[in-house]
Amino acid sequence: MTLVIEPIGAKVVANGNGNKTTLRGAKNVYICATADDLITNVTKGTSFQMHQDQVIVLHKDSTDEIHAGTTGTHFTPIGYTRG
């Protein structure tokens, strides 16, 4: 199965709490981890682990601030997803 995404903004590197971002209010975020990393939703106080070369789509509220633990994880705001 192929994942179809619609990018609605540029890729962002948001490493550490000081670089947290809402990705301009995006509700869907394509996340690509180039190394093992911890993704944190600061607003909700939640986190999850991603592994090297893993890709996911995160559904969040538009005001949720997120960040990664390293610069090796990339966030891209996307629109509607299928697949």
MOQUIGI-V926813 format. One record per residue. RES is the residue in three letters. PHI is phi in degrees with one decimal (* if undefined). PSI is psi in whole degrees, 0 to 359 (999 if undefined). NEAR is the number of other C-alpha atoms within 10 Angstrom. Layout:
# MOQUIGI-V926813
res=RES phi=PHI psi=PSI near=NEAR
res=RES phi=PHI psi=PSI near=NEAR
This chain:
# MOQUIGI-V926813
res=MET phi=* psi=139 near=5
res=THR phi=-103.3 psi=136 near=6
res=LEU phi=-87.9 psi=126 near=9
res=VAL phi=-106.2 psi=124 near=10
res=ILE phi=-123.2 psi=159 near=17
res=GLU phi=-124.4 psi=96 near=13
res=PRO phi=-61.4 psi=136 near=16
res=ILE phi=-121.2 psi=11 near=16
res=GLY phi=-171.4 psi=175 near=14
res=ALA phi=-78.8 psi=155 near=10
res=LYS phi=-61.8 psi=143 near=16
res=VAL phi=-128.3 psi=140 near=17
res=VAL phi=-106.2 psi=118 near=17
res=ALA phi=-125.7 psi=81 near=23
res=ASN phi=-97.3 psi=127 near=21
res=GLY phi=84.8 psi=157 near=15
res=ASN phi=-58.7 psi=329 near=15
res=GLY phi=-68.8 psi=343 near=8
res=ASN phi=-113.1 psi=18 near=13
res=LYS phi=-57.2 psi=153 near=19
res=THR phi=-148.9 psi=153 near=21
res=THR phi=-96.0 psi=357 near=20
res=LEU phi=54.8 psi=48 near=24
res=ARG phi=55.8 psi=36 near=12
res=GLY phi=81.9 psi=15 near=14
res=ALA phi=-64.0 psi=141 near=20
res=LYS phi=-96.8 psi=341 near=18
res=ASN phi=-125.1 psi=130 near=23
res=VAL phi=-130.8 psi=125 near=24
res=TYR phi=-83.8 psi=122 near=20
res=ILE phi=-118.7 psi=128 near=21
res=CYS phi=-122.3 psi=120 near=19
res=ALA phi=-102.2 psi=123 near=23
res=THR phi=-90.5 psi=353 near=17
res=ALA phi=-151.8 psi=165 near=15
res=ASP phi=-56.4 psi=136 near=16
res=ASP phi=-156.7 psi=158 near=19
res=LEU phi=-107.5 psi=124 near=17
res=ILE phi=-100.8 psi=131 near=22
res=THR phi=-122.0 psi=132 near=21
res=ASN phi=-99.1 psi=101 near=19
res=VAL phi=-63.8 psi=319 near=15
res=THR phi=-60.2 psi=315 near=13
res=LYS phi=-92.5 psi=349 near=12
res=GLY phi=70.5 psi=33 near=10
res=THR phi=-119.3 psi=161 near=10
res=SER phi=-153.6 psi=162 near=14
res=PHE phi=-152.5 psi=156 near=10
res=GLN phi=-93.3 psi=138 near=12
res=MET phi=-118.9 psi=150 near=20
res=HIS phi=-105.4 psi=162 near=13
res=GLN phi=-51.9 psi=135 near=13
res=ASP phi=64.4 psi=22 near=11
res=GLN phi=-93.5 psi=144 near=14
res=VAL phi=-127.3 psi=134 near=15
res=ILE phi=-141.3 psi=168 near=12
res=VAL phi=-114.5 psi=124 near=17
res=LEU phi=-99.8 psi=127 near=14
res=HIS phi=-99.1 psi=126 near=11
res=LYS phi=-141.5 psi=169 near=17
res=ASP phi=-76.3 psi=153 near=14
res=SER phi=-61.6 psi=335 near=13
res=THR phi=-95.1 psi=356 near=14
res=ASP phi=-66.6 psi=131 near=18
res=GLU phi=-98.5 psi=129 near=21
res=ILE phi=-125.2 psi=159 near=25
res=HIS phi=-158.7 psi=164 near=26
res=ALA phi=-107.4 psi=171 near=27
res=GLY phi=-87.8 psi=342 near=16
res=THR phi=-136.5 psi=172 near=18
res=THR phi=-83.0 psi=0 near=16
res=GLY phi=-86.0 psi=5 near=16
res=THR phi=-114.5 psi=135 near=26
res=HIS phi=-118.2 psi=136 near=20
res=PHE phi=-112.9 psi=130 near=24
res=THR phi=-128.4 psi=122 near=21
res=PRO phi=-70.0 psi=134 near=24
res=ILE phi=-132.0 psi=161 near=21
res=GLY phi=-90.3 psi=221 near=16
res=TYR phi=-59.7 psi=136 near=11
res=THR phi=-114.8 psi=147 near=14
res=ARG phi=-135.0 psi=152 near=10
res=GLY phi=115.9 psi=999 near=7
